[in-house]
Amino acid sequence: MTEYTPITEMGPLDRFTYRGTNWVPVDYDSKEYRFQRETDHRFETRISHAEIRQALKNETASVHYNFHTKTETKLRHIVGDKRVDDFKPRNVAIARFHEALILRYEQHCAETGRKLPRSEKLAGLLKKWSLEIQIEAQELTEQEGTKRKTRCDASTSFFNTPSVRSFNRHFREYMSCGRDVRALIYRRNGPGFRNQKVECAESYAIWLEEARNYASRRKPSKAKLLRDVHARIAEENKKRVGNAPLIAPGRKRFEALIDAMDEFEVVAGREGLPFARAQFKPKMDSYDTERPGERVEMDDWNADAMTAMQTCGFFQLLPKAIQEYLIDNPQRIWFCGAVDTATNYVLALKGGRNPSSALVVDTLEMVMTDKTDIAKLVGAKTPWFGVRPEVVYTDNGSPYIADATRDAFLMCKIALTRPPAGQAWKRPFIESLFKTLARDIMMFFDGRTFSNVVEKNDYDAEKNAALAVDEFINLVIRAICDIHHNRPSARLNNLTPHEAWVQKTKTYRVRAMPGRHEKRHIFGVTKKRVIDSAGVTVHGIPYNSDILQTFRRKDGSKEYPVRIHRNDLWAVSVFTGEGWLTVENRIGMPTNISLAEWYLAKQDLNRRNGVKSEANLPIMYEAINVMRRAGTSAAMRAGISLHTLRPEEISHATDQLFEGRPFTEEDKVDEVELHEDDIAYDPLHDGYVGPQGGEFAGPPTIEEMLEGIAEAAAYSDNNDDEPSHFGEIE
């Protein structure tokens, strides 16, 4: 296969950070980009597309999209780089309530076909909408089985209805920050300066009247309006003999009045109402997409594993005990998938027991990850690429309207659009994909891939039934990579989705996928840690730096939020109050060790030396190497199994496992070298099963891992006052 270099999408409003220097993309051609230094545009440089892609892959470069836009700049000034869940839950709930009021107002305007004035006439509707929104939220909470605890003297937990003036302020903030809910979060930490008082009400009335003339079909400039207001005030002052003269505004203050006007009203006044409606309405009527990632569709697919296994001939080849177990315990799998509409290329497919926001967020991360290692794991011969989408279209199901889902898309700088309920034809590509999977693709497999699947482990009907379901998920992913991506399509001029993807990424620019630091910030798990002389210790690993020790000297007893990603233990992010600080580990751990590998290696060490044994880095590395030679590490990192644990679950279990002495800098080892992931040969891919032994029997299986986590949870329940996060382990 001929190698090619996709062109990374960047524009003059984006920031490209390369080797510690911030650049602004100015121009590009088929070979290279031309950049100007962000702090001084006199300095220019040219970087080839191949060098950019390699730098992004090596984490020596990053792309921050829309960094220099007015919306992003204002939002960055207000909230910095905080996520939604970094604020107090009460303040976030109030902000979402105000956002719901704004959305209800827009819905009312759309249904009536006219813009409702944001005046005192709106007060009655605000009270009505406020009651409806909070009643719906309370009913949803009760349906989920979580009852809100209140004081005995509290009659209600409802939020107060905002005044029309407050609603207008929230509306302006929300719109000026690109409809970002973080703009509505209460940020005052104490008394401060109030808005500047108007020196002269008569003068201010003239300023405001002239500023509103900006939204006129005459399309006057701001400079002309400023001259007009100065001339008008000079004329009025001639008549004010014996009275205080009116005040003329400065340029910045007058232009601030114009900039504060509603953008829709400005466009409607200058260009006409039809033009404004066409510009601001959601663009979801056209599917003429060309760029990969320009439009991506996501949806759920409920697959009955037993029915699908029967369709492809797999079920009949299973032993009677497993057949009977699957009949008595039907296995239903919810797949969450994403497809690129420009190429009909499947960007992700994630399996779960139930549709949830966690499944959607995991699928989103999978979309923005190169999945070639997953393709190799399931036996596919075709690579599997990833991209950062521009817009994602979903339905109105509860997993897609959940706060966690919206927050994840928000932090990824991806627009989330939900067409009206019941209009599946506005998401035609993902709907047709699932129909194709259910109807055609399974027929290409005759079931021999799964022959005698029970021989892969000691015979156990329940465990091997779970193994069969995992193999079925691998089958679906392999079918997508090797069949769907290589089937010619008339819509693509008889190109295959894989060929169309390669061809279009050569022609069009594509958005850069997030690096490991950005993924940690978006998808990581947050913990609280106190900084000590070793820095912060997470899962027995010390993370330290000179800057971190500076904050320790400032406030040594304070707990700091620490964020860690399940597939990257090399570094953590510590929130210092001034921003997120990346801190590397101090024991020389490389960049490619996952939390699951670390957990299983320590569990194996405890199994050999007794419970709560002292950590030993060389033995840990040896255990990880055994798992990598057997392919177990690749399977855990891919996370495609139905029985894969959530990051929060394994993170909590690892905290219990690594109680005691953490690793130190003296534990560094040079004699044990970690192997890169090497996908082990699986005879099931070729339809043959033979006896397996040797090193494969060494590392614990997923079932043993689950049992160990259950033991850790039980240990926590029996020895700690803190309640365990674990219920019944399936």
C-alpha positions in Angstrom: 0.0 0.0 0.0 1.4 3.4 -1.0 2.1 5.7 1.9 0.7 9.2 1.8 0.6 12.3 4.0 -2.8 13.8 4.8 -3.0 17.6 5.0 -3.8 18.7 8.5 -6.6 21.3 8.5 -5.6 24.6 10.0 -6.6 28.2 9.4 -5.6 31.8 10.5 -7.9 31.6 13.5 -6.2 28.5 14.8 -3.0 28.1 16.9 -0.3 25.7 15.9 2.2 25.0 18.7 5.4 23.4 17.5 8.4 22.7 19.8 7.2 25.2 22.4 6.5 28.1 20.0 3.0 29.3 19.0 2.4 29.9 15.2 -0.5 31.1 13.1 -1.2 29.3 9.8 -1.2 31.8 7.0 -1.2 29.8 3.7 -0.5 26.4 2.4 0.0 24.4 -0.8 0.3 20.7 -1.7 3.7 20.4 0.0 3.9 22.7 3.1 2.3 25.3 5.4 3.4 28.8 5.8 3.3 30.1 9.4 3.8 33.4 11.2 4.9 33.6 14.8 2.0 34.5 17.0 3.8 37.2 19.0 5.5 38.8 16.0 4.2 38.4 12.5 7.5 39.5 11.0 8.9 36.0 11.7 7.8 33.3 9.2 8.5 29.7 8.7 7.5 26.9 6.4 6.8 23.3 7.6 6.1 20.4 5.3 2.9 18.3 5.8 4.9 15.2 6.5 6.8 17.0 9.3 3.6 18.3 10.8 1.9 14.9 10.8 5.0 13.3 12.4 5.2 16.1 15.0 1.5 15.6 15.9 2.1 11.9 16.2 5.2 12.4 18.4 3.4 14.9 20.6 5.9 17.7 19.8 3.1 19.7 18.2 -0.5 20.4 18.8 -3.4 22.3 17.1 -5.8 24.5 19.1 -8.7 25.2 16.8 -10.6 28.6 16.8 -8.0 29.9 19.4 -8.0 33.4 18.0 -11.8 33.8 17.4 -13.7 36.4 19.4 -15.9 33.8 21.0 -13.0 31.6 22.1 -11.0 34.5 23.4 -13.8 35.8 25.5 -14.6 32.4 26.8 -10.9 31.8 27.7 -10.8 35.1 29.5 -13.9 34.1 31.5 -13.3 30.5 32.5 -9.8 29.7 31.4 -9.4 26.0 30.5 -11.8 24.7 33.1 -14.2 21.9 32.2 -17.8 22.0 33.3 -17.3 19.5 36.1 -14.5 21.7 37.5 -17.1 24.1 38.9 -19.3 23.5 41.9 -22.3 21.2 41.1 -24.8 23.7 42.4 -23.5 26.4 40.1 -23.4 24.1 37.1 -27.1 23.0 37.8 -28.1 26.7 37.9 -26.3 27.4 34.7 -28.0 24.5 32.9 -31.3 25.8 34.2 -30.7 29.2 32.7 -29.5 27.5 29.5 -32.8 25.5 29.4 -34.7 28.8 29.7 -32.8 30.3 26.8 -33.5 27.2 24.6 -37.2 27.3 25.6 -37.2 31.0 24.5 -35.7 30.2 21.1 -38.1 27.3 20.7 -41.0 29.6 21.4 -39.7 32.1 18.8 -39.3 29.3 16.2 -42.8 28.0 16.8 -44.5 31.3 16.6 -42.5 32.5 13.6 -41.6 35.9 15.2 -39.1 37.2 17.7 -40.5 37.7 21.1 -39.3 41.0 22.6 -37.2 40.4 25.7 -39.2 43.0 27.7 -41.4 42.8 30.8 -43.9 41.0 28.7 -41.6 38.0 28.9 -41.8 37.7 32.7 -45.0 35.6 32.7 -43.5 33.1 30.2 -40.3 32.9 32.2 -42.3 31.8 35.2 -44.2 29.3 33.2 -41.1 27.8 31.5 -39.2 27.8 34.8 -41.9 25.6 36.4 -42.1 23.3 33.5 -38.4 22.8 33.2 -37.9 22.0 36.9 -40.9 19.7 37.1 -39.5 17.7 34.1 -36.1 17.6 35.7 -37.6 16.3 39.0 -39.6 13.6 37.3 -36.5 12.5 35.4 -34.6 12.3 38.6 -37.3 10.2 40.3 -37.4 7.8 37.3 -33.7 7.2 37.6 -34.2 6.2 41.3 -32.2 9.0 42.8 -34.1 11.1 45.4 -32.8 14.5 46.3 -32.0 15.0 50.0 -33.2 18.2 51.5 -33.5 19.7 54.9 -36.6 19.2 56.9 -37.4 22.9 56.8 -36.9 23.2 53.1 -40.2 23.2 51.2 -38.7 23.1 47.7 -35.4 22.8 45.9 -36.5 24.7 42.8 -34.4 27.5 41.4 -35.7 31.0 41.4 -37.1 32.4 38.2 -34.7 35.1 36.8 -35.9 38.5 36.1 -36.2 39.7 32.6 -33.1 41.8 33.1 -31.1 38.8 34.3 -32.5 36.7 31.5 -31.3 39.3 29.0 -27.8 39.3 30.5 -27.7 35.5 30.5 -28.9 35.5 26.9 -26.2 37.9 25.7 -23.4 36.1 27.6 -24.5 32.7 26.2 -24.7 33.9 22.6 -21.5 35.9 22.7 -19.6 32.8 24.0 -20.8 30.5 21.2 -23.6 29.0 23.1 -21.2 27.5 25.7 -22.9 26.7 29.1 -19.7 27.6 30.9 -20.5 31.3 30.2 -23.6 31.0 32.5 -21.8 29.5 35.5 -21.7 31.8 38.5 -18.1 32.9 39.0 -18.2 35.6 41.7 -16.0 34.6 44.7 -16.7 37.7 46.7 -17.5 41.4 46.6 -16.2 43.3 43.6 -16.7 46.4 41.5 -20.2 46.9 40.1 -20.8 48.1 36.6 -19.7 51.7 36.0 -22.5 54.2 36.6 -23.9 56.3 33.8 -22.6 59.8 34.3 -25.5 61.4 32.4 -28.7 59.6 31.6 -29.6 62.0 28.7 -26.2 61.6 27.1 -26.4 57.8 27.4 -29.9 57.8 25.7 -28.4 59.7 22.7 -25.5 57.3 22.5 -27.8 54.2 22.6 -30.1 55.7 20.0 -27.3 56.4 17.6 -25.7 53.0 18.3 -28.9 51.2 17.3 -28.8 52.9 13.9 -25.9 50.4 13.1 -28.6 47.8 12.4 -29.9 49.7 9.4 -30.2 48.9 5.7 -28.0 52.0 5.1 -25.2 49.9 6.6 -23.4 52.9 8.3 -19.9 52.3 9.7 -19.1 52.6 13.4 -16.8 55.7 12.6 -19.7 57.5 10.9 -22.1 56.8 13.7 -19.5 58.1 16.2 -19.2 61.3 14.2 -23.0 61.6 14.1 -23.4 61.2 17.9 -20.7 63.9 18.5 -22.4 66.3 16.1 -25.8 65.6 17.7 -24.5 66.2 21.2 -22.7 69.4 20.1 -26.0 70.6 18.6 -27.9 69.8 21.8 -25.4 71.6 24.0 -26.0 74.8 22.1 -29.6 74.7 23.4 -28.7 73.9 27.0 -27.8 77.4 28.1 -27.5 77.4 31.9 -27.6 73.6 32.2 -24.8 71.1 32.4 -23.6 70.0 28.9 -24.1 66.6 27.6 -21.1 64.2 27.5 -19.7 62.8 24.2 -18.5 59.1 24.2 -15.1 57.9 23.4 -14.5 55.5 20.5 -14.1 52.4 22.5 -17.1 53.0 24.7 -19.3 53.8 21.8 -18.2 50.7 19.8 -18.8 48.6 22.9 -22.5 49.6 22.8 -22.6 48.5 19.2 -20.8 45.2 19.9 -23.2 44.4 22.7 -26.2 44.4 20.3 -27.9 41.1 19.4 -26.0 39.7 16.4 -29.2 38.3 14.8 -30.8 41.8 15.1 -27.8 43.4 13.5 -27.7 41.0 10.5 -31.5 41.3 10.1 -31.3 45.1 10.1 -28.4 45.4 7.7 -29.2 42.5 5.4 -32.9 41.7 5.9 -34.8 39.2 7.9 -34.8 36.4 5.3 -31.0 36.6 5.1 -30.6 36.5 8.9 -32.9 33.5 9.2 -31.0 31.6 6.5 -27.7 32.4 8.1 -28.6 31.4 11.7 -30.8 28.4 11.2 -29.2 25.0 11.6 -27.7 23.7 8.4 -29.1 20.1 8.2 -30.8 20.0 4.8 -27.8 19.3 2.7 -25.5 16.2 2.6 -23.1 17.5 0.0 -20.1 16.9 2.3 -16.6 16.6 0.8 -14.1 16.8 3.6 -13.4 13.8 5.9 -14.8 14.7 9.3 -16.9 17.5 8.0 -20.1 15.7 9.0 -20.2 12.6 11.2 -23.3 10.7 12.3 -23.6 8.7 15.6 -26.3 6.3 16.7 -27.0 3.2 18.7 -27.7 -0.3 17.4 -29.3 -3.0 19.6 -28.0 -6.4 18.5 -29.3 -9.7 19.8 -26.0 -11.7 20.0 -27.7 -15.1 19.8 -29.7 -14.1 16.7 -26.7 -12.7 15.0 -24.6 -15.8 15.9 -27.3 -18.0 14.4 -27.3 -15.9 11.2 -23.6 -16.3 10.6 -23.6 -20.0 11.6 -21.6 -19.5 14.8 -24.3 -20.6 17.3 -24.8 -24.1 15.9 -21.1 -24.8 16.3 -21.0 -24.0 20.0 -21.2 -26.8 22.6 -24.7 -27.6 24.0 -23.9 -26.2 27.4 -23.0 -22.8 26.0 -26.1 -22.8 23.7 -28.3 -23.6 26.6 -26.7 -20.9 28.7 -27.1 -18.3 26.0 -30.8 -19.3 25.5 -31.4 -18.9 29.3 -29.4 -15.7 29.6 -29.9 -13.8 26.3 -27.0 -11.5 25.5 -28.0 -8.2 24.0 -25.3 -5.8 22.9 -25.7 -2.1 22.3 -23.3 -0.9 19.7 -22.6 2.8 19.5 -21.2 3.7 16.1 -20.0 6.7 14.1 -19.8 7.1 10.3 -18.2 9.8 8.1 -20.8 11.0 5.6 -18.2 12.1 3.0 -16.7 8.7 2.6 -19.1 6.3 4.3 -16.1 5.4 6.5 -16.9 3.9 9.9 -14.9 5.9 12.5 -15.8 3.9 15.6 -17.9 1.0 16.9 -18.1 0.4 20.7 -20.1 -2.3 22.4 -21.8 -2.1 25.8 -24.6 -3.7 27.8 -26.8 -0.6 27.9 -26.9 2.7 26.0 -25.4 5.4 28.2 -23.6 8.7 28.0 -20.4 6.8 29.1 -20.7 4.6 26.0 -21.2 7.7 23.8 -18.1 9.4 25.3 -16.0 6.3 24.8 -17.1 6.1 21.2 -16.2 9.8 20.7 -12.7 9.1 22.0 -12.5 6.1 19.7 -13.5 8.4 16.7 -10.5 10.6 17.5 -8.0 7.8 17.8 -6.0 5.9 15.2 -7.4 2.3 15.5 -4.9 0.4 13.4 -3.8 -1.6 16.5 -7.4 -2.6 17.1 -7.8 -3.7 13.5 -4.7 -5.9 13.9 -6.0 -7.3 17.2 -9.2 -8.6 15.6 -7.3 -10.0 12.6 -8.2 -7.4 10.0 -5.7 -6.6 7.2 -6.9 -3.0 6.5 -5.8 -0.1 8.7 -8.4 1.9 10.7 -8.0 5.6 10.8 -9.4 8.4 13.0 -10.2 12.1 12.8 -11.5 15.0 14.9 -15.0 15.7 13.4 -16.3 19.2 12.8 -20.0 18.5 13.4 -21.7 15.3 14.8 -25.3 14.5 14.2 -27.2 12.3 16.7 -30.8 11.6 17.7 -32.5 12.9 20.8 -32.0 9.8 22.9 -31.1 10.3 26.6 -27.4 9.2 26.1 -26.9 12.1 23.6 -28.7 14.8 25.6 -27.0 13.9 28.8 -24.8 16.6 30.4 -21.6 14.3 30.3 -22.1 13.9 26.5 -22.6 17.6 25.8 -19.6 18.5 28.0 -17.3 16.0 26.2 -18.3 17.4 22.8 -17.8 20.9 24.1 -14.3 20.2 25.3 -13.4 18.5 22.0 -14.5 21.6 20.1 -17.0 19.5 18.1 -20.4 20.9 17.2 -23.3 18.6 18.3 -26.5 18.7 16.3 -29.7 16.8 17.0 -32.4 16.8 14.3 -36.0 16.7 15.5 -37.2 13.4 17.0 -38.8 11.0 14.5 -36.9 12.2 11.5 -34.4 9.5 11.0 -34.0 10.5 7.3 -31.9 13.4 8.5 -29.3 10.9 9.7 -29.4 8.5 6.7 -25.8 7.2 6.7 -25.7 5.8 10.2 -29.1 4.3 9.7 -28.1 2.5 6.5 -24.9 1.3 8.1 -26.6 -0.6 10.8 -29.1 -2.1 8.4 -26.1 -3.2 6.2 -24.4 -4.8 9.2 -27.5 -6.7 10.3 -28.4 -7.8 6.7 -25.3 -8.3 4.6 -22.0 -8.3 6.4 -22.7 -11.2 8.8 -23.4 -13.5 5.8 -19.8 -13.3 4.7 -18.7 -15.3 7.8 -19.5 -19.0 7.8 -18.9 -19.5 11.5 -15.6 -21.4 11.2 -13.8 -18.5 12.8 -15.4 -19.5 16.1 -15.0 -23.3 15.9 -14.5 -24.9 19.3 -14.1 -21.5 21.0 -14.2 -23.3 24.4 -10.8 -24.7 23.8 -9.3 -21.3 24.3 -9.7 -21.6 28.1 -10.7 -24.2 30.6 -14.2 -25.3 30.0 -16.8 -23.2 31.8 -20.2 -22.5 30.2 -20.7 -19.1 31.7 -17.2 -17.8 31.2 -16.9 -19.2 27.7 -20.3 -17.8 26.8 -18.9 -14.4 27.7 -15.8 -15.2 25.6 -18.1 -16.1 22.7 -19.8 -12.7 22.9 -16.4 -11.0 22.9 -15.4 -12.9 19.8 -18.6 -11.8 18.2 -17.8 -8.2 18.8 -14.3 -8.8 17.3 -16.1 -10.3 14.3 -18.2 -7.2 13.8 -15.2 -4.9 13.9 -13.2 -7.1 11.6 -16.2 -7.2 9.2 -16.2 -3.4 9.2 -12.5 -3.1 8.5 -12.1 -5.8 5.9 -15.5 -6.0 4.3 -17.4 -2.7 4.6 -14.4 -0.5 4.1 -13.4 -2.5 1.0 -16.8 -2.8 -0.8 -17.2 -0.4 -3.8 -20.1 2.0 -3.4 -22.1 3.7 -6.2 -22.4 6.9 -4.1 -18.5 7.1 -4.0 -18.2 6.6 -7.8 -17.4 2.9 -7.3 -14.6 3.6 -4.8 -14.5 1.7 -1.5 -14.8 3.7 1.7 -11.1 3.1 2.4 -10.1 4.3 -1.0 -12.4 7.3 -0.7 -10.9 8.1 2.7 -7.3 7.9 1.4 -8.1 10.0 -1.7 -10.0 12.7 0.1 -7.4 13.1 2.9 -4.9 13.7 0.1 -7.1 16.3 -1.4 -8.7 18.0 1.6 -7.4 19.2 4.9 -8.5 17.2 8.0 -8.6 18.3 11.6 -5.8 17.1 13.8 -6.7 14.4 16.4 -6.1 15.4 20.1 -2.8 14.4 21.6 -2.4 12.5 24.9 -2.4 15.7 27.0 -5.7 16.9 25.5 -7.2 13.5 25.9 -6.2 13.3 29.5 -7.8 16.7 30.0 -11.1 15.7 28.3 -11.5 12.0 29.0 -9.3 11.5 32.2 -10.4 10.5 35.7 -10.0 13.2 38.4 -8.6 12.5 41.9 -7.7 14.6 44.9 -4.1 14.5 46.1 -1.9 16.4 48.6 1.5 17.5 47.3 4.3 16.1 49.5 8.1 15.8 49.1 7.6 13.2 46.4 5.1 15.3 44.5 1.7 13.6 44.0 1.4 9.8 44.1 -1.3 8.1 42.0 -1.5 4.3 41.8 1.8 4.0 43.5 3.6 6.2 40.9 5.2 9.5 42.1 4.8 12.5 39.8 7.0 15.5 40.7 8.5 18.7 39.3 10.0 21.9 40.5 6.9 23.9 39.8 4.8 21.4 41.7 7.0 21.9 44.8 6.5 25.6 44.5 2.8 25.1 45.1 3.6 22.8 48.0 5.6 25.5 49.7 2.7 27.9 49.2 0.0 25.6 50.6 1.3 22.2 51.6 -1.9 20.8 53.2 -4.3 21.7 50.3 -5.7 18.9 48.1 -5.2 19.5 44.4 -7.3 17.9 41.6 -5.1 15.4 39.6 -6.3 14.0 36.3 -5.0 10.8 34.8 -5.9 8.9 31.6 -6.3 5.1 31.6 -3.9 4.6 28.6 -1.2 7.0 29.7 0.5 6.7 33.1 3.6 8.6 31.9 2.2 11.9 33.1 -0.7 13.5 35.0 -2.3 16.9 35.0 -2.5 18.8 38.3 -4.9 21.8 38.6 -3.0 24.5 40.5 -5.7 27.1 40.5 -3.9 29.0 37.7 -4.4 26.2 35.1 -3.5 22.6 34.5 0.1 21.6 34.9 1.5 18.5 33.2 3.8 16.6 35.6 5.9 13.6 34.5 6.6 10.5 36.5 9.8 10.1 38.5 10.6 6.4 38.0 11.4 6.5 34.3 8.1 4.9 33.2 7.7 5.1 29.4 4.7 6.5 27.6 2.9 3.3 26.5 1.8 1.7 29.8 -1.9 1.6 30.5 -3.7 1.5 33.9 -5.0 -2.0 33.2 -1.5 -3.3 32.6 -0.2 -1.7 35.7 -3.1 -3.1 37.7 -2.7 -6.7 36.5 1.1 -6.6 37.0 0.7 -5.6 40.6 -2.1 -8.2 41.1 0.2 -10.8 39.7 3.0 -9.7 42.1 0.6 -10.0 45.0 -0.5 -13.4 43.8 3.1 -14.6 43.9 4.4 -12.9 47.0 1.2 -12.6 49.2 -1.4 -9.9 49.6 -0.2 -6.3 49.9 3.4 -7.2 48.9 5.9 -4.5 48.4 6.1 -3.1 44.9 9.0 -4.2 42.8 9.5 -2.5 39.5 11.6 -5.1 37.6 9.0 -7.8 38.4 6.2 -5.4 37.4 7.9 -4.9 34.0 8.4 -8.6 33.5 4.7 -9.2 34.1 3.8 -6.5 31.6 6.1 -8.0 29.0 4.4 -11.4 29.5 1.0 -9.8 28.9 2.3 -8.0 25.8 3.7 -11.1 24.2 0.4 -12.9 24.8 -1.6 -10.0 23.3 -3.5 -9.4 26.6 -2.3 -5.8 26.9 -3.5 -4.9 23.4 -6.9 -6.3 24.1 -7.3 -4.3 27.3 -6.0 -1.1 25.8 -8.4 -1.4 22.8 -11.3 -1.7 25.2 -13.6 -3.4 22.7 -14.7 -6.2 25.0 -18.2 -6.0 26.4 -16.6 -6.8 29.8 -14.1 -4.0 29.8 -14.2 -2.0 33.0 -15.0 1.7 33.1 -11.9 3.9 33.9 -13.5 5.0 37.2 -14.0 1.4 38.2 -10.5 0.2 37.6 -9.0 3.4 38.9 -10.8 2.9 42.3 -9.7 -0.7 42.4 -6.1 0.3 41.7 -6.1 2.7 44.6 -6.9 -0.2 46.9 -4.3 -2.4 45.4 -1.4 0.1 45.6 -2.0 1.1 49.3 1.4 1.0 51.0 4.8 2.1 49.9 4.9 3.8 46.5 7.6 3.4 44.0 10.6 5.7 44.4 13.3 7.1 42.1 15.7 4.4 43.5 13.3 1.8 41.9 14.4 2.8 38.4 15.7 -0.1 36.4 17.7 -0.4 33.2 18.1 -4.1 33.0 14.4 -4.8 32.2 13.3 -3.4 28.8 9.6 -3.1 28.1 8.5 -4.6 24.8 6.3 -2.8 22.4 2.8 -4.2 21.9 3.0 -7.1 19.5 -0.3 -8.6 18.6 -0.1 -12.3 19.3 -1.2 -14.8 16.6 -4.7 -16.0 17.2 -5.6 -19.3 15.3 -9.2 -18.3 15.5 -8.5 -15.7 12.8 -7.7 -18.6 10.4 -10.4 -20.9 11.6 -8.2 -23.3 13.5 -8.0 -24.0 17.2 -5.3 -25.9 18.8 -4.0 -26.3 22.3 -2.5 -23.2 23.8 0.0 -23.0 26.6 3.3 -21.5 27.6 3.3 -17.9 28.4 -0.4 -17.4 27.5 -1.4 -19.2 30.7 0.7 -16.8 32.8 -1.2 -13.5 32.8 -4.6 -13.3 34.5 -7.6 -13.3 32.3 -10.3 -10.7 32.2 -12.5 -12.9 34.5 -9.6 -13.1 37.0 -9.2 -9.4 36.8 -12.9 -8.9 37.6 -12.6 -11.3 40.6 -9.6 -9.3 41.9 -11.5 -6.1 41.6 -14.4 -7.6 43.5 -12.0 -8.7 46.2 -10.5 -5.2 46.3 -14.0 -3.7 46.6 -14.8 -6.2 49.4 -11.6 -5.3 51.2 -12.5 -1.6 50.9 -16.0 -2.2 52.4 -14.6 -4.2 55.3 -11.7 -1.9 56.2 -12.8 1.6 55.3 -15.6 3.8 56.3 -15.8 5.2 52.7 -18.5 3.3 50.7 -17.3 1.2 47.8 -18.0 2.3 44.2 -18.6 -1.3 43.2 -21.8 -3.3 43.2 -22.1 -6.7 41.8 -19.4 -7.5 39.4 -20.8 -9.1 36.2 
